[in-house]
Amino acid sequence: MREDRDASHGHLAGVSVLFPTRLGQSESSRIRIEGLGRIAKSGSTCTVLADKLTAGIPPCLGHTDVFEVDAFFYPLVKRQAEGAGFFGCGVQYAHGARTSTSQSSTPFRPTLTDPSPVHVPVMLEEVLHWVAPEAGAVIVDGTLGGGGHTRALAQRVTETGSVIALDRDEKALLAAEQRLAGLPVTVAHANFAELSEILADLAVESVDGIVLDLGLSSDQLADPDRGFSFDADGPLDLRFDVTSGEPAWRLLDRLSAPHLADLIYRYGEERCSRRIARAVVECRRKSPIRTADQLAQLVRRCVPRSPRGRGPGGRAGIDPATRTFQALRIAVNEELKSLEVALRRMPDCLRPGGRLVIISFHSLEDRRVKEAFRDDPRLEALTKKPVRASTAETAQNPRARSAKLRAARRV
């Protein structure tokens, strides 16, 4: 197994994933593929497509192949392998100075001892398809997050092109600078609505493509000090940029019940908004709400949980606190305002033929994107209906269930 980073950091640039071409076969030979390994099945041949190598492997050989893939894309490769009828028999990850190997008896046995990053990019293949980055292109990732989309785009544009990645979250920027070292990526601490100013500072007149992933990153959800997770004991902050604006707990402290109810209804489309707002005001008279866990428990007492089996596949409905947290997050970050500004300004940042690809996660965002792509004379919509994540992806990454991708081209 090849390791490109100092093991003491617990970061691994490559993982060894074993996929037997035929179940029950134990003979083995090795094929190592650098970069993103994409697995597709065609007739009797499993074709592995990668940035630097393409290999055709007849399954009748009955051998086990070891694909060396980037850790960012391991979950994607796993999904594609399973979708093609393959099952993994092992995975190794570096952790500190040690290497741990999975010993589980499940069909696919990954050991994610210290995964870096936590975030799994949503609809990665679809983003690459609709952006269509080529060598030498200049692409903007307006929502860097965990860096998965940025990394894939940078690998596609090669060293002759560049990716300009923006994020309001300074933690994301600091982490990404290490994760993306060696790739043609320029990062900037900025709101994507400020793209015009960033391009001017970089002396870039226009770009070939822009990507926005409007969802939370899993890294943010995993940070107990941000309040994005319902069970977090840290402060109920909910800001992407903790250096500006006011935290959500302060919003709960100062808004009247009617104003808070309007906010929760407008941005969360929560039908129980008035009941929740009254409960918040009553609670703060005795003890102010300071943590995500406190707010989530209060909301759950006000909103009945959706019955099990209502969602696809018989899964439980969303947590009753979801819409309230969404509303507060949108409010403290002015997310819809940023999106509206970006939709007005970004077409002028694109070269003719350049593409704007946006992934939204709720109807308030998707509605604005749909209308802009339909009504803006500078844009031609490429997707008549929103593109949804595949069943295989949503099974592996539940965050993708609500993702909707729309694409447009600059005319």
N, C-alpha and C positions, 0 to 999 in steps of 0.2 A: 504494500500500500504506500503510495507516495504522499508526502506531507510537504506543503509549500509554505507553511507558516510555523513559527516557533511553537513547539508543542506546549511550552509553559503557558501560552496564552489560551489554550483550550480551543483553538480555531483550526479547522481542517479544510483545506482547499479541495481535497478529493476524498471520496469515500469508495470503498470497494463493495459493490452490490453483486450478488451471485444470482443469476437467472438460469435455471436449467432449461435447455431447449426442449427436453422431454422429461416429464415427470417419471421418476423411478430410475432414471439413468444416473450413474455415478461417475462415469469417465469425465475427465475435465481437461480443458485447455484454456488458455488465457488470451483475451483480446482486450487491450486497454484503449479507451477512447477518451481523449481530453475534451473538455468543454461540455456542452449540453447534449446528452445522448437522447435521441427521440426514437422510440420503438414503434414500428408499424408492421402489420402482418399482410403479406401479399402472396396468395396461393400457398405454396409449400415452403416459402422462404421468409425468414424473419430478417427484416432490413433495419439496421441500426444507422441512423443518420446523425452525424456530429459535425462540428465546425471544421475539423481537420481531417476526418477520415470517414469513409463509407464502406461498410463491410456487409457482404451477403453471406448468411450462415444457413445452410440447409439443415432443418431440424433432424433429419434422419441420421446425422452424425452423432446425435445423442451426447453432446458435450456440454459442459457448463462454462458459461462465459462470464468473465469479470469485467464489468464496465466501470471505468473510473470516471465519475461524473462530479461536477461541481456541487458542493453541499447545498448551495442555494436551490438547486433544481432536483435534488434527490426525490422529494415527494412527487414531483411531476413525472419523473422517470418511472417511479414505482407504480403510479396510477396507469401510465401508458403500458407498462409491462403486463400488469394484471388485466387490463382491458384487452390485450392481445392474446390472453390465455396463458400467460406465464405466471409462475409463482416464485418468489424469492426464497432462497434458503440461507441467507445470512447477510449481515451488514456489520461493518466495523467503523467505529468513530474514534478519533483521538480525543483523549480527555486528560488535560494536564500533561504529565510526562508518561501517562499510562495509555494503553489501548484496550478498550473493552469490546468484547464480542457477544452478540446476542445468542442466548441459548433457549429461547422460547420455543414451544411446540406449535405455534400458530403458523398458518401457511406462509406468512411473510414476517420475518422476525427482525425488525430494526431495533437497535439500541441507541436511543438518542440521549446519551449520557450528558452531553453538554452541547446541544445544537446551537449553532450560531449562523444566522440570527434566528429568533423565534418565528419571525414573520414568514409566511408562505405567500408569494405573489399570486393574486387572483387572476384567473383567465389569461395566463401568460402566453399560451399558444395563440389565443385569439388576438391579443394585443399585437404580437409580432406579425400576425397575418394582416391586420387592418392598417397598422402603421407602415408595414412593408419597408423597413429600414435597409438601405444598401450601403456598401462600402463607400466611405467618403461623405456620407450624409451627416447633417447636423440635426439632432433630435433633442427635444426638451421633455424631461420628466418633471412635471410640475408638482408631483407628490412623491418625493424620494422614499420616505418611510423606511422599510427594511432593506431597500436597495435591490430587490429581486428583478423588477422591471428594468431598472437602470442598468443592471449588470448584463442582462440579456440584450438590451439595445446596444450597449457599448461593444459587446462581442460581435454584433452584426455590422456595425459601422466601421469596425476595425480601427487601427491606429491612424488611418487617413481621414477619419471622421471624428465626431465628438458628440458627447451627451452632456447637456446642461441640466443639472438636477437641482430643484428647489425644494425647500421644506421650511415650515414655520417652527418645527421642533428642533431645537439645538442639539438635543441628545441624539436624534436620528442622524443629524449631520456629522457629529463627532464619530459615531459608530460607523457610518457609511464611508467616511474618509479612509478608515482602516480596511474595511471590507472590500473596497473598490480600488485599492492601491494597485497601480500598474495599468489600469484601464484608462481610456481617453475620456475621463469624466471631470467636469468642473461643477462644484457644488456651491450653492449660495443660500444664505439664511434669508428667506423671503417668502411672502405670500404669492401664490401663482397668479393672483390678479395683478401683481407688479411686474409681470414678465417683460413688458415693453421697456421698463426702466433697466432691468437686469441686462437685456440684450444690448441696450445702448451703452451701458457701462463696459460690456465685453466687446464693443465695436462689431456686433453681429447684426446685419441688416434684417435678415429673415432666416427662417429655419424650414426644414423639410417635414417635420412632424412634431406633434405635441401630444403627450399622454397625461391624463389626469385620472388617478384612482382615488375617488372621494371617500373611501372607507377608512375606518381606523386600522392601524397596523396592529398585528398581534403583539409586537413589542410594546406598544403603548398600553394595550390591555393587560400585559404582564407586569407593568410598572406599578407597584402598590402606592406610590407617592402621587399618582396623577388622578386617581379616582374613576378611571374609565371602566374598571371591572366592578360589578355590582357588590362583590364581597370584599373589596379593598378596605383595609383599616386605616389607610392614610387619608389625607385631606381630600375633600370633594372639590377638586380643582377643575378638571375637564378642559383646561386650556391646552391648545397645541403649543403656543408660545407663552411660556410662563413669565416672560419679561414684559408682557403688555396685557391690558384688559383686566377684568376682575374675575376672580375665581367663582365657581358656581355656588359655593356655600355663602358667599357674600350676597349673591343675587337672591338666594332664598331668605336671607336675613332682612333685606330691605323692601322687597316687593309686597304689595298688598295682596290679599287673597284674590280679588277680581283680576288684577294684572297678572299674577302668577298663573291663574287658571287660563287666561287668554293665551299666555306664552306656551303653556303645555299643550293646549289644543291646537294652536296655530302651527307650531314646529314639530309636535309629536303626534298630531291627529289622534289624541287620546280622549275618548269619550267620557272618561271619568275624571277629567281635569279639575272640575270644580270641587269634587270630593277630595281629591289629592291636595289641592291648594288650601282648602280649609283645614285639613289635617296638618299640613306643614305649619300654618300660622298657629294652630293650637299647640303643636309640639314645641315651637320655638319660644312660647311664653314660659315654658317650664325649663327647657334645655335646648340650646341652638343645635341645629343639624350641622355636623362638621365632617362626617365621613360618608363614603359611598354606601357602606353597609347599613348605616343608620337610615339613609334615604330609601334604599331598596326595601328594607323591612317595612318602613312606613307605607310605601306605595303598594306592597303586596297585601297589606291589610285593607287597602282601599279598593283594589282591583282584583276581581276573581280571576284565577289562573285559567287559561284556555284548557279545555278538556283534552286528555291524551287521545291521539288518533286523528286529530283534526288536520294535521299537516301531512304532506306526502310521506309515504312509507310508514304511517302510523306513529310518527314521532310526536313528542309533546309540543304544545304550542309555545310561543315565545314567552320569556319571563315577563310578568306583569310590569316590571320596572323599566322595560326596554324603551318604551315610547317617552316616558318622562325623562330618562337620561338623555335620549336623543334630542329632545327639545331643549334641555339646558345646555347641552354641548353646542348645538347650533347657535343658540343665543350668545353664549360667552365668546364664541369664536367668529361670530357674524358670518357663518358659512354660506348662507344663501346669498348674502350681499356680495361676498367674494366671487361666488360662482357667476352671478349676474354680470359683474364687472368684467370677469374673465371672458365670458361669452361675447361681450361687446367688443373687447379689445384684441382677443387672440387671433381672429381671422387676419388682421393686418400684420401679424407677426409671421404668417405663413407665406412661403413662396407659392406661386401658381402651381397647383397640383399637390401641394403639401397637405398633410392629413392631420385632422384633429380627432383624437380617440378619447372618449370619456366613459369611465365606469362609475355608475351611481348605485346607491344602495337603498334608496327609498323614493317614494313617488314625488316628494317635493323637489328633489334634485332632478330626477328623470324627466319630469314634466318640463322643467326649464330647458334642459338640454334638447329635448325633442322639439320644442317650439323654436328654439334658436336655430337648429339645423334645418328646420322646415321653412322658416320665415326670412332668414338672413340671406340677401341676394349674393353675398360674397361666398356662400357655402353651398355645396351640393351634398345632400345626404346620401351616404353609401349603404346604410342599413335601413331598410323600410320598417323593420321591427327590431326591438332591442335583442341583441345576442345574449343568450343565457349560458351559464356554465354547464358543462356536461354532467351527466349523472355520476360518472366516475369521479369527477373533481369534487362535486358537492358531498359525495360520500366520504372522501378523504379530507376535505376542508369545508366544514359547515358554513364558514363565513361566506363562501361563494354562492350560497343558496339565493340570496336576495340581490346578487350582482346583476346589473344590466349594462351592457356595452353598446354604445352608439358611436358611429364613425361618420365623418364628413370630409369632403375634399374642398380645398380652396380653388375657386374658379378664376 
